[in-house]
Amino acid sequence: MNIPAYTISAKAIDFVARIAEKIVELKDSGAYDGNFQMRRTNRLRSIHSSLAIENNPLSLAHVKDIIAGKRSLGLPQHIMEVKNAKLESG
């Protein structure tokens, strides 16, 4: 049997409860409108940044086009890396 390297404390449970309350407040306030544009933009930037660290020279615009299913100029290997990163990120 594996023993976890952590314990769940009353303080941790209190933090989780506070976070849940804030989420409900946010949803009830109307500030959360279901617009996922920011999430999509952050996902694109995250994929682009991760690939840039791995020396993929494609620009953010190229990554955006490839994920959108459009044709883009670039080496097939670099384009495949973008497609694979998209699959891995969900």
C-alpha positions in Angstrom: 0.0 0.0 0.0 1.3 3.4 -1.0 1.4 6.1 1.7 0.9 9.6 0.3 3.7 12.1 1.0 1.2 14.6 2.3 -1.6 14.9 4.8 -4.9 16.6 4.3 -5.2 19.2 7.1 -8.1 21.3 8.3 -6.4 24.3 6.9 -6.2 22.8 3.4 -9.9 21.8 3.6 -10.7 25.4 4.6 -8.8 26.8 1.6 -10.7 24.4 -0.8 -14.0 25.5 0.7 -13.1 29.2 0.3 -12.0 28.6 -3.3 -15.3 26.9 -4.0 -17.2 29.8 -2.5 -15.3 32.3 -4.6 -16.1 30.3 -7.7 -19.8 30.3 -6.9 -19.6 34.1 -6.3 -17.9 34.6 -9.6 -20.4 32.6 -11.5 -23.4 34.3 -9.7 -22.0 37.8 -10.3 -22.2 37.5 -14.1 -18.5 38.3 -14.4 -18.0 34.7 -15.7 -19.9 34.9 -19.0 -18.6 31.7 -20.5 -16.4 33.4 -23.0 -13.5 31.1 -23.6 -11.5 33.4 -25.8 -8.9 34.1 -23.1 -8.5 30.4 -22.4 -8.0 29.7 -26.1 -5.5 32.5 -26.4 -3.6 31.3 -23.4 -3.6 27.7 -24.8 -2.2 28.9 -28.1 0.5 31.0 -26.4 1.4 28.0 -24.1 1.8 25.7 -27.1 3.9 28.2 -29.0 6.1 28.9 -26.0 6.6 25.2 -25.3 7.6 24.6 -28.9 9.9 27.6 -29.0 11.8 26.2 -26.0 12.3 23.1 -28.1 13.7 25.2 -31.0 10.6 25.1 -33.1 10.8 28.4 -35.2 7.1 28.7 -36.1 5.5 32.0 -35.1 2.4 32.3 -32.9 0.4 33.1 -36.1 1.7 29.9 -37.7 0.8 27.9 -34.6 -2.7 29.5 -34.6 -3.3 28.6 -38.2 -2.1 25.0 -37.8 -4.4 24.5 -34.8 -7.3 26.0 -36.7 -6.7 23.5 -39.5 -5.4 26.0 -42.0 -2.3 25.5 -44.2 0.9 27.1 -43.0 4.4 27.4 -44.2 7.0 25.4 -42.3 8.9 22.2 -42.2 6.7 19.2 -41.9 8.5 18.2 -38.7 7.7 21.6 -37.1 4.1 21.4 -38.2 3.8 17.9 -36.8 5.2 19.1 -33.5 2.4 21.7 -33.3 -0.3 19.1 -34.1 1.1 16.8 -31.5 1.3 19.6 -28.9 -2.4 20.3 -29.6 -3.4 16.7 -29.0 -1.4 16.6 -25.8 -2.9 19.8 -24.4 -6.5 18.6 -24.9 
